[in-house]
Amino acid sequence: MNGGEVLFREYYDLRADPYQLTDRLHGASAEQERRLGVPEPARRLTTARAT
């Protein structure tokens, strides 16, 4: 017993994790943003893109 210390390595596969958060808004079109349920930010972004 190493003074109560436990040494280990943890492996976690982020690519295979079904709960991994993804940024679906990155590079999304205004229509995709609306489909994702963010109508107000989508409206503001559409207005900003037009200027």
PEKA-V562258 format. One record per residue. N is the residue number from 1. SS is DSSP state (helix for helix, strand for strand, loop for the rest). PHI is phi in whole degrees, 0 to 359 (999 if undefined). PSI is psi in whole degrees, 0 to 359 (* if undefined). Layout:
{{N,SS,PHI,PSI} {N,SS,PHI,PSI}}
This chain:
{{1,loop,999,128} {2,strand,271,51} {3,loop,69,24} {4,loop,89,357} {5,strand,276,142} {6,loop,240,124} {7,loop,258,132} {8,loop,204,162} {9,loop,243,141} {10,loop,247,132} {11,loop,248,129} {12,loop,225,120} {13,loop,272,99} {14,loop,293,329} {15,loop,290,328} {16,loop,266,0} {17,loop,283,115} {18,loop,290,347} {19,loop,259,6} {20,loop,296,131} {21,loop,286,139} {22,loop,234,152} {23,loop,262,93} {24,loop,281,348} {25,loop,275,340} {26,loop,297,116} {27,loop,76,10} {28,loop,284,148} {29,loop,282,169} {30,helix,300,322} {31,helix,294,318} {32,helix,297,321} {33,helix,297,318} {34,helix,297,318} {35,helix,295,332} {36,loop,280,357} {37,loop,89,25} {38,loop,239,66} {39,helix,296,319} {40,helix,292,310} {41,helix,300,325} {42,helix,296,319} {43,helix,297,315} {44,helix,296,319} {45,helix,293,321} {46,helix,297,317} {47,helix,296,317} {48,helix,294,323} {49,helix,293,329} {50,helix,286,342} {51,loop,262,*}}
